[in-house]
Amino acid sequence: MEKRTILTTSKRGLLEDSFPYRLYQKAKRLGTWNPADLDFSQDQKDWKTLNAEQKEDILRLISQFQAGEEAVTLDLLPLIMAIAKEGRLEEEMFLTTFLFEEAKHTEFFRLVLNAIGEKGDLSHFHTETYQKIFYEILPTAMERLVNDQSPEAIAEASVVYNMFVEGVLAETGYFSFYAALETAGIMPALLEGVGNLKKDESRHIGYGTFLLQRLICEHPHLFDFVAAKMAELTPLAIRLNQEGIAGREVSSFGGNPDDIMNFTLKQLSVRMEILARAKGKKIEEINRYTDSELGVL
């Protein structure tokens, strides 16, 4: 067995200026909201005023988020293990907050469903496309890391988890919640929780962006690999949107479904633009990126 090196009692200490360590500090300050503290009494009243189509649309969103948060909570451990094996202490320190927050998000959506009295089986909202992403692609990419910690395997896991599931699908979901509920002025606790989630997830996406930029910096050929993976996943995002829109020209809350599709396409473009900045950079430059440059709220 290789002799362990203890970093924090060496001259190296902690890399306090590194981006992952700064994310860790931010998570300690901002990631402590408690789903159980939210008051859903107004949400319960508002839920009863919705028509059947509106309830169907909100339940679809909640059920897909609920299953998605459960999936990412279960699937994150192999990435944490891979980063730990490489001895990247500051990254692992942040990832401990990452896993805690995913578990909390899983709790949040279950509390919402309980509050509005929806305790039945909602898996019929998990379409073929949804299942392809969350039942197959995500767990396969993450489980690969158990036996393969190559740069390519880590890059694939981060593209699927951070860039696509969090950076495109979840961001589109937040947009959809606000487009429906904020405009209607209803379900304040659900919206408050979604706002907290959005802040948490911005740190997760920021870390994934940093991770991929670091990998591209260390292995320049990976940019083309990452771009190809995002291109491969893009049709799934478009199809998932189309399934939710179901051919309607106006949403059940009066919005334009094209706005949601356009948001998705914008997110896909933005993610690749940010990753492209890593080409030709040194790791010291990547560590100096500000929170806002990587989209952290």
HUURJO-V385116 format. One record per helix or strand of 2 or more residues. SS is the DSSP state (H for helix, E for strand). FROM is the first residue (numbers start at 1). LEN is the number of residues. If there is no record, write none. Layout:
ss={SS:SS}
from={FROM:FROM}
len={LEN:LEN}
This chain:
ss={H:H:H:H:H:H:H:H:H:H:H:H:H:H}
from={19:35:41:52:77:89:123:128:151:188:222:257:283:292}
len={12:3:9:24:9:27:3:19:34:31:24:20:5:3}
